[in-house]
Amino acid sequence: GNNVKHGDLEQAMFEPSRDLDVHMASDGANLQCVDCHRAPNHQMLGKVYSVSSMNRDRSTCEQCHGTAPHPDTLLNEHTVKVACQTCHIPSYARANATKMRWDWSTAGKLRDGKPYEEHDAQGNITYASIKGTFTWATNVTPEYIWFNGTATHYLLGDQVDADRPVPMNTLFGDHDDPDARIIPVKVHRAVQPYDPGTKLVYQPKLVGTVAGDGAYWKQFDWNEAAREGMKVAGLPYSGRHGFVPTEMTWPVNHQVAPKAQSLQCNQCHTRTNSRLAGVQGVYLPGRDRNSTVDALGALALWAVGLGVVVHGLARAVSTRTRRTA
């Protein structure tokens, strides 16, 4: 469906307004996809991090804008640790809704013995008997993480810790990594079928051609679907069915807003509702407090104040002395 996965890449981008994307708009830069996603020797630049792990053959902002795109030196200093997208994509899914959550555990409800669907006012599926409950959103504020360009992925057969959300992919990086910068991301959260006996996120058999073949979309029986699906995968199924929360992280790269809509300093450098509240490993002025820094700052202010007072008194005494003489 349109805009289901990425949140920043959808049909509205075919002919976007400048407010939606300054690069693709006909009244903006009027670019085509291949202007950035070039394909020298049939090697396409740009690969989605839901499946690709290596930091190579990427399409980057710097390939057109360079590493110092601002006339303001202070802003250019930010680009060392802050990706262009962080400030210039203040929100995503600005035209059409994107799917934020998918809960498989609610699947299987029937009406008059038959599967059914429910839709919201925009026509998005909010419930489907065969897939569960969907949550959609528009004008979504990204989450922010450190990212160095490399990732890893959950592979079928990997054991997981069900006490916390299972990362379907993990984007690597931290403040001390010279290649890492803060980027905006969409985090898709889900509840998926899970085998507590083997600790595997299992692969159910969904589609079937004949009755009784275990396909969930025919029998709506998770145990049968798990048994048949894992048999095909060549992996064990303990017979214990459950669900586990999962997360998949998608970098946000499109729907670059006009510069007047880019983030302002106080949206990050603030103690309340900072955009970067969840970004750890760095001291962010305005967001963070440090008792030593605060004490030194207070001492400096007192010293300045004391210096002004002493200087004023000295001038007053000096003036009076000259007049007396």
PyMOL commands that set and color helices and strands:
alter all, ss='L'
color gray80, all
select helices_A, chain A and resi 11-13+33-36+40-42+62-65+73-78+84-88+104-106+216-219+222-233+259-261+265-267+291-324
alter helices_A, ss='H'
color red, helices_A
select strands_A, chain A and resi 98-103+117-119+125-128+132-137+143-147+151-153+166-167+169-171+181-194+242-251
alter strands_A, ss='S'
color yellow, strands_A
deselect
rebuild
show_as cartoon
